[in-house]
Amino acid sequence: MNKPVASPNRVIKSQHVKLGTKNKMDQTYTDINTMFYDAERTPSFMTGSEVIRQAIKVASVGTSVAYPITPQSEAAALIGELYSEGYLEEYFRGESEFAVMGQCAGAAFGGHRVFTTTAGPGTLRAMENFPMWAGSRLPIQVCVTMRGVNSPLSIQPDTLEASYLLETGMLMWHAETAQDLYDFILKGFIVAEQPDVHIPIATMCDGFFVTHTKDTVMLPPENLCLTPYDPYKSPVPCMDMECPPIRMMRDPFVMKSNYISYSTHASWQQEVRAAVERSRKHTIPLLDGLIDVENIDREILLVSSGTAVSQGREAIRLLEEEGIKVGLVKIKTIRPFPHEEIKEATKRAKHIFVPEFNMAGWLAREIKAIVPNNERVVAGPHVAGGMTMPSEVIVEEIKKYLGIEVARK
């Protein structure tokens, strides 16, 4: 049994009225700090899909709506088992991915903590709802188990869909491991529901590489659970259709005047983005920073997120054997994007490589947009369509760029 090292900068302790009381499953409503930094944690060997189930079991979720699409179908089914056991108040299958996200919005408008899952083409089919969630200030969590988008059809891991989510107004956290995924789900609810944040969050992981691979995960006791969501701490009225921006269906702004429409839209777009930025002060202590770094004094750095980080670690080990020293920057949150942290971490680097599981190179573009002398950023290597990224591919990319001969087998 183990306790994690306590964060030096904990989030504000919960003052929830139900703190310390029990729910109908005999779980004790517990402060997030206690669950992660004080409670004993025990190792369990499970897949990422099973990890999602374990997180939701202690998350005090009110509603989860499901629709099957690989590779999140197993997680959605496992959440259904939790419903049958009594851990959720509502669970059902939607008519489509688009319908699921609309039904999640309805549950959140009604005051429930809401969780759902999606992947790949399902994410794209649901896309219109995500900025609606953000504009309505609904702190829904969607676990995006990323997979290929039809170009051509692939059900294998690919992180292209993350690029489509960048400007939806949601928080976006990218898990490298099953442990990250468990922690991010529970901590994500706490950050997203803060009154000065109160926007949706996409907790992302790389499909199959995380969802269908077993790993050791440290779990707090199942008799503890998060304090429930309090909708009356929302910065906008709960289910009040007379108050903008919730008033969407009757007398929309465009029916009043262009001036009112333009002003409302502009101010609310700014407010949603400001809420993303305000999430930093809550996220940094819970995640122990927006990035993790190793040996950033070196001239060559790998900067990546998700399972590309894991492949980068092995590539660094292989390069070390040849005398090539490489540092690592792991990005944990995509929104908010760690602008200053990345600039500081990469300021001494001459070469910044950004391996990605997609062909678009969206993470490299984000990095190039913020670092000085961005010719240092090498967008790649890239793989797509479910291809793994062998560590040797990263090694080869770095050696070729440095003009070091690569042995051919």
N, C-alpha and C positions, 0 to 999 in steps of 0.2 A: 504494500500500500504506500502511496506517495502523496505528498503535497507539492504543488507547483510553487515556484518562488513567487512571493507576493510582489505585485507591481508597486513601485515606489509612489506612483501617482494614481491612486484608485479613483474611480468615479464616485460621485456623491452617493452616500448611503441612501437606500430606499426608505421613504417615510410612508409607504403604502399602508392603508388602514388594515389590510389583511396580512401584513408581515407577521410571521410566526404562527399564524393559524393554519388549520388543515383544510384541504379540499375533500371532495367526496371519495377520492381514491386514497385517502389517508396520507397524502403528500403534504409536506410543510412548505408554505410559501416563504421563500428564502431570498435574501439579497444576492444580487449577482456576484458581489465581491466574496461573499461567504462560499458560494458554490464553487468558484474558481480558485480562490486563494486560501481558504481556510479548511474546507471540507477535504477529507481523505479521498483520494481518487485511486481507482483500481484499474488494472489493464484488462482490456477485452480485445479479442481478435475477431474482426468483422469487416464486411465490405462497406463501401461508402453508402450504399443504399440502406444497409442496416444501421449505419451511423445516423442517417437522416431520421429513421424511426426512433432511435434512442434519444435524439435531441428533441423531437416533437413530444416524446413521452413526458418530458419534464419542462416543456415550454409553456404550459397553460394556454394552449391554442384553443380558440373557440370554434372556428370553422376551417375546414380544408376541403377544397373542391378539386377533383381529379379528372384527368383525361389521359388515356394511354398513348404515349409516344416514346419510343426507344431513345435513350437508355434510362429514362426516369420512371418507367411504368412500374418497376418493382418497388421503388420507394413509395409511389402513390398507393400501391396495393398494401404495403406494410402499414401505412398511415391508416388505411381502412381497418386493419386489424386493431389498431389502437382505439378507433371509434367503437368497434364492437366490444372492446374491453371496458369502455367508459371514460377514456382519457380526453375525448373531444365531445363537444356538444352537437356539432353538425358535420356531416361528411356525405358527399354524394358525387356522382360522376356527371360532368357537364356534357352538353351536346357537341362541343368542339372546343379547341383551345381558345378561340375568341370568346365563346360563351362562358368558359371557366373564369376568365379574367373579369368579365362583367359581373358574374355571380360573386366573385371575391370582393369586388367593389361594393356590391349591395350589402354583403355581410359586414364589411368594414364601416360603411355608412351607419349600419345599425349598432355599432359599438363592439364588435368582436375583434379579438386578435386573429389574424387570418394568415394562413400559410398555404402555398401551392407549389407545384413543380412543373417544369416544362423543359423542352430541348429543341434545338435546331429549327426545322420548319414550323414546329409548334410555337416557338418564340416569335417567329415572323408573323404567323397567322394571328397571334394575340397582340401584335405590336401597338395597335391604335389605343389599347387600353392603358398601356404603361404611362404615357404622358398625361392621360386622364387621371390615373391614380395620383401622380405627382401634383397636378394642378388642383386636385381635390384634397390634397394633404392627407392621403390615406396611407398609414404606415404598414402596408401589406408587405409580407416577405415572400418572394418567389425564388426557389432554388433552381437555377439554370444549369442543368447537367449538359454542358455544351457538346454538340455534335455537328457533323457536316450539314451544310445547307445545299439544296439541290443544284449542283453545278459540276457534274451530273449527280444523280441521287447517291447519297452515302449516308450510312447510319453510324459511321465511325467518328472518333474524336476529332474535333476541329473547333477553333475558338473564333471563327468568323462572326458568329452572331453577337459577340460582345461589342463589335464595332457598331452594330445597329442600335445598341442600347445606350451608347455614350451620351446622347443628348436627349434622353427621355425625361431627365430630372430625377432619376432614381439614384440612390447610393448603389455602388457596385464594389463588392469585395470578392477577390479571386483566391480560392483555397488551393494550396499546393497539395495537401495531404488530407487523409480522412480525419486526422486530428484537427487540422485547420477547419474543415467543414463542420465538425461538431461544434467547435468553439465559436465559429463565425455565425452559425444559425442562432445560438442562444444570445450571444452578445449583440447580434444584429437587431434583434427585437428591442433590446434596451436602448440602443442608439437611435434607431428609427422612430421610436415612440417618445423621445424627449420632446417636450412642448416647443422648444426653439428649433427643433428639426422637423419631426412629424411628416416624413415623406417615405415612400416605399423604398425597399432595398432588394437588390438582386444579389443573392449569395451564389456565386458561380463556382463550378468545379468542372474539370475536364472529364467528359463522359467516358465510361469504361475504365480509363486509367485510374480514376478514383472510385466511381460508383460500383464497379464490378471486381475490384481488386481488394484482397484482404490485407488489413494492416492492424497493428496494435494501437489502440486508442485508450487514453486515460479518461475514465468516466467518473463523475461524482456520484454519490448515492442516489438511487432512484426514488428514495422517499423525500427528496428535496425537489422543489420546482420553482420556476420563476414566479414572481408576483404577477397577478393578472393585469391585463391592459385596462387603463382607466380612460375611457373615451372623453370624459369631461375635462381632461387636461389638454384636449386638442386645441390648437390655435384657431380653429374655425368651428362654428357650431355643429354639433352632431345631428345629422339628418334634418337640418333646417333649410328647406328649399327656398326660403325668402332671403337668404344671406349669400352674397357672392363669396367665393366662386362656386359654391355648391349649386346655386340656382342655374341649372343648365337646360332644363327641358321646357319650362314655361317662361315666356317673356325673355328670351335670351338677349344678350347685350346688343346684338346686331339689329334687333327689332327696335331699339331705342334710338340710337344715333351712332354714326361712325365714330364720333369723338369719344363717347363713353366706351364703345367697343375697343378702340385703339388703346385708350388710357388704361382700361382694366387689364387688357391682355399684356401690355408692356410691363405694367407694375407687377403683375403676378408672375410673369416669366422671370423677372429679376428676383422676386421673393423666393421662388422655388430654388433658383441657383444659389441664393444667399443661404438658404436652409442647408443645402449640401455643404457649403463652406463652414457653417456653424457646427456641423457634425464633427469637425476635426477635434474639438476640445473634449468631446465625449469618446471618440474613437481611439485617440492616441493612448490614453491610459489603459483602456480595455484590451487593445491589441498590442500594447507595448511598442507603439510607433506605427506609422503607416508603411515603413519599410524595415527590412532586416539587412544588415551589411556584414560582410566578411572581407578582411584584407583590402580595404578600399584605397590604401596607399599605393597600390600597384598601378603600373602604366596601362595594363589591359584589364578591362572589367566586363563581366557578363551581367546584363540587366534584364530581368524577365519576371514573369508571373506564372502562377499555376504550376503544372507538372514540368514545364520547360525549366523551371528552377531545379527540379530534381535531376534532370538530365544534365544541366549545367554543372551541378556539383560533381558528378562523375567525370565530366569532361575536364574539369579543373584538376581532378586527381590524376588523370592520364597525362595532362600537360605538365604537371609537376614532375612526373617521372622523366620528362625530357628537358627539365630545367626551365620551363616556361611558367612564370608566375602570373596567376590570374586571380583577381578578386571577384566578389559576387554582390549584387544588389537584388534582393527579393522584394518585389512590389506586392503589397497585400491589398491595398485599396486602389481601385481605378477611378472611382468617384467617391470622395474627393480625391483628386490626383495629387500625389505628393511632390508638388513642384519644387519647393525649396529644399526638401530633403534630397531629392535626386540631384539637384544642382550642386548641393554641398558634397554629396557622396561621390560625384563624378568629376569634381573640379581638378583633380590631379591626373586624371586618366588621359592617355593619348589615344586610346582605341576603346570604343564602347560597342560591344556586340549585343544584339537583341534577338535571341532565338525565339521563334513563335510557331505555334501550331495552327497557322493559317497562311494564306498567300497574300493577304492584303497588307500585312505589316502595320496594323493599326497602333500597336504599342510603340513601335519605333517612331511612327509619326508623332505620337504624343510626346515622346522624349525629345525628338528633334525640335519640336516647337518651343521647348523651354530651356535647353542647355546652350550656353555660349559656345561658339565655334562648333556648330553642330555637324560639320564635316567629319568629326570624330565618330559619329554614330554610324554603325554598320547595320543595316536592316537585314538581319538574318543570322543563321540560316532559317529557311522556312520549309515546313512540310505541310501537306494538306490531305484531305480525303481519308483520314484515319491512319495515315502512315505514322509509324513511331518516329521519334527523333533520336537515333542512336547517338550516344555521347561522342562516338568517333566522327559523326558528321559535324558536330560543333568544333571538335579538335581540328578537323580538316579545314573548315571555314577560317578559323583563326590563323592556322599555319599558312594557308594560301595568301591571305591578306597581308601577312608579315613577310611574304616572299620566301618562306621555308618550304623546301621540296617535300611533297607528300608522296609516300610510298604507295605504289599501286599493286594490288594483289591479283 
